[in-house]
């Protein structure tokens, strides 16, 4: 007879194991090891070859003993290797944590670090239902934070942007409206993948100043233009044959999501398509997957109406707005975004 999960093989009650609680209580240490090593740019230094802790401390002007301990912590986290006192990059660190690498995600890490004190207000969010951070700080009021946020979103969006053309084919489409397009990463990817396609990015004026930098740096200034405005208030215009609403519906209430879908419907020519790309819950009760739960809490901490919607609700709202042939598509893992796509008859 097998022992129950709460008893030992001898039939004695098992003592509860606190290890999961301690792991959760101390998980921030791993995050801070990553953030500190990235801020000090240890990884770019080690891209030039293996080095001792003293070498790293001398090159970065840091204190030797804490430097060695931080490097050892990076080894423990699987970011570095140690061989005869010399530290070297793992393949993952080399790909994503070295400046000038195409997949560098340092700006995204800085934004994640900026959210650390915000997550410290989680209990207060639950008490009050109010965000801990004013969204305007990263959307125009503070130029430095706005720039850091937009470039962080650009880095995060590159992975999704690389596979987005595989999730929706815009071949033959002429003009895309990218609503709340932020850094313009998705427009860049889509116009490069669809000959003849041009895009208009609608976003706040302070955001678009940085958007234009990124668009120009990617050689797309001749095919992507910008339209300043608040997407809830600004008219979308007419004559588009595709509208993209990516990574912004999670900032809005259900009623405003439905408003945006109606505005997209009005902006499209017959036969045009709307694409909503976002993190979604799988179920109407909004409980799975766990990633969507954490994402919803993060959005509630940083935006007045932040949340995560159900993909089933989004598809229903799209149908209510008049779209037909509505379908839900997954993007390849590990991308957390899904697509909800509809066609204007």
N, C-alpha and C positions, 0 to 999 in steps of 0.2 A: 504494500500500500504506500503510495507516494505521500510525502509530507505536504501539507497545505502551504501556500505562500507565506503564511503568518506563523508557521511552526518549524522547528528544526527536525532533522531526521529522527531524532530521539523523542520527538513529540513535545519538546519544551517550547514555550512561547519565544519567538524571536524578539530581540531588542530592536526597536526602531533604529534605522540607520540615518544619521544626520548628514551624511556626506553630500547628498544632493543639495541640502540647504547651505552648507558651507561653500560648495562650488558656486552656487548662485550669489551668495553674499560677497564672494571675493572675485567674481568674474571681471569686475572693472580693472583689476590689475593687468590682465592680459591686454585689454584695450589700451591702457595707458602705456604699456611697453611698446606697442605698435605705434601709437601716436608720438611718443617721445623720440623713438628711433627715426621715425619719418621726419619729424620737425628738425632734428639735428642732422638729417640727411646722411646717416651712416651708410645707407644702402647704395647711394650713388658713389660714395667713396670706395666701397668694397667692390663696385663694378670694375674698378681698375685693377683688381687682384686681391688675393687673400692678404690679411694684415693682422698684426697682434693688437691687443687692447691698447698698449702704449702707443702704437702707430696711429690708431684711430684717435686717441685722446690728443696726441700732438697735432694731428691734422685739423681737428675740429676745435682745439682750444678748450677741451673739457677736462674735468677732474679725473685722474686715472682710475681710482678705485670704483666710483659709481659708473664710469664708462664700462669697465670690465663686467660689472654686475648686470648692466643693461644689455650688453652683448650676450652674456650667458642666458639672460631671460629670453632674448631673441632666439637663441639656440633651442631653449626649452619649448618655445612656441612654434618651432618648425620654420622659422624665417631665415636662420643662418645655420651653418655647420661649423664645427670646431675640430681642427686637426693640428696637433702639436703646437698649441698656443696661437694658431692662426685661424681667424674667422673668415668664412666665405659665404657668398650668397647661395641660397637654394634657387631652384629654377623659378619657383613662384615669385620670390622676392625680386629676382632679376627681371622678370617680365613686367611686374606691376608697381614696383617701389623705387625704381631707378629713374631719375629725371631724364628727359629726352627720349625715353623708350616710348614707342607708339601707344602702348596700353597703360602708361603711367596714371595712377589714380590718387596721387598725393593731395590734390585739391579736394577730392571727395572725402579723404580721410580728415582733412582740416575741418570740413563742414561737420563731419560726424563728431569730431572733438568739440566743436563749438556747441553741439547739442548736449554734451555731457551735463553741464549745469542745468539745462532745460529739463532733462529727464529727472534731475534731482527734485523737481517740482511735481512729480507724478501724483503724490498723495494730495497735494493742493488742487491739482486738476480734478481729481475724483471728488473732492469736497465741493468745489465751486463750479465745475464745468467750464471754466474759462482757461484759455491758452496761457502758457507761461511766457511766451515770447510774442512780441508784436510783429506780425508779418511784414509790416512796412520797413523794418530794420534791414531785411534782406531783399526788399523789392523797391529800393529807391532812396529811403531816408538816409541811410548810411552807405556812402559810395564804396567804401572798402569792403564792408560785409556783403553788399550787393554783388560786387565783382567776384568775391570769393564764392558766393552761392552760385552765381551763373556759371562760373568755370567748373565748380563741383558738379553741377547738373550736366554740363557738357561731357565731363568724364564719365559720369554714370550712364548718360544716354548713348555713348558711343557703342556700348555692347548691344543695347536694344536696337540702335540705328543700323548696326551691321546686319541684323537679321530681319528688320522690319520689311525690307523689300521682298523677302521670301514669304512673309505673311500676307502681304497684299500687293498685287501686281498693278502698277499704275501706268504700264505701257499703253501708249495711245492717248493718255490724259494730257490736257494742255495746261491747266492752271489749278494749283493746289492752294487752299487757304489753311495755314497752319495756325490754329487758334491757341493763344498762350504758348507760343513756340519757344519761348525762353532763349537758350543759346543758339537755336536754329539747327541743332544737330540732326534732327530727323529730316528736316527739309534738305539739308546738305546730302544726306544719304539717299533720299528719294529722287532728287533731281539728277544725281550722278547715275542712278540705276535706270532711269526712264528718259531716254532721248526725247528732247522736245518739251519736256515738262519744266514749267517755271513755278515758283512758289512765292506767296506773300505771307509774311509772318506778322500776326497781330499780337502785340503785347504792350506793356507799359513803356513810356518813353525812356526812363532811366535804364530799363532792362535792354531796350533795343540799341542803346549806345554800345553795349558790350556785344550784343548779337551781331552787329555789323562788323565788329573786329573779327569775330570768329568766322563769319561767312566769308569775309575777304581773305583771311588766312588760309581758307580751304579752297580758294579759287572759284567761288560761286557767286560773286557779287553781280555778275551779269545775268544771273538766272533767278536770284532771290532778292526781293525787295521787302520793305517793312511798312507796317501800318500801325501807328501809335494809337493806343486807346485801352480802355477797360473792357474786356470781352463781354462782361455782363451788360454794359451800357452802350458800347459802340456798335453801330450798324455794321454788319458783315459785308454789305455790298451784294452784288449779283454776278452771275456769269462764271462761277467756278464749276469744275466737274469733279472735284474731290475736296473734302474738308476733313482735316485731321484735328482731333481733340485728344492730345496725348499728355498724360501725366499732370492733368490739372483738374479733372472731375473730382478727385479726392479732396480738393479744397472747398467743394461746393455742396450745398444742401440739395436734397432730391429735387425740390421745386426749381432750383437754378440749373441743375443738370438737364431737366426737361426743357427749360427755357433755351439753353444752349443748343439742344437738339432741334428745337423748332427754328431757331435762327439759322442753323446749318442747313436745314431743309429749304428755307427760303432763299439761301445764297446759292443753292445748287441748280444747275440746269437739269432738265429731265434726263434720267439715266446716270446722274452723278451719284457718287458714293460718299458716305460718311464713315470715318474710322475712329473709334474710341479705343485708345490704347492706355491701359492702366493696370494697377494692382487691384484685383477683385477677390471678394469672397466667392467660394464655389456655391454656397447654399443660401437660400433666402433668409435663414435665421442668422447669417453672418457670424459663423463660428469657425469655419475651416477655409483655407489652411491657417496654421499658426502664424506664418509670416504676415498674413493680412491683418491679424489681430495686432501684432506689434507695430505694423505700419499705420494702422488706424490710431493707435495711441500716440505715435510720433506726430501724426498730422494734427491730432487734437491739442497737442502741446504747442504747436507752432502756427496754427491757423484757426480763426474764429469758428469756422464751420468744417474744420478738417475731419476726415473719417476715411473709411474704405467702404465702397458700395458692393453689392452683389452683382455678379455678371448677369444673373437672371433678371434682376430689376432693371439693369441697363438695357438689356435686350427688349424688355417690355416697354420701357420708356421710348425706345427708338421706334417700336411698332406704333405706339400711341401718337408719335410725332408725324406719322405718315409714311415712314420708311417700310420697305418690303424686302423680302428675301434676307431677313436678318439672320446672321450666323455668328457663332462664337468660335474663335480660333486661338489655339495656344501658340506661343512663340517657343522656339527650342530652349530647353533648360541650359543653364541655370537662370535664364531671364525670368523675372517674376511677372512680367506684363502679359496680359492677354488682350486680344483684339475682339471688339464687338463691331460688326460691319453691317451696314444697311444701304439699300439703294433707293433713290428717289424715283418713283415710277415715271 
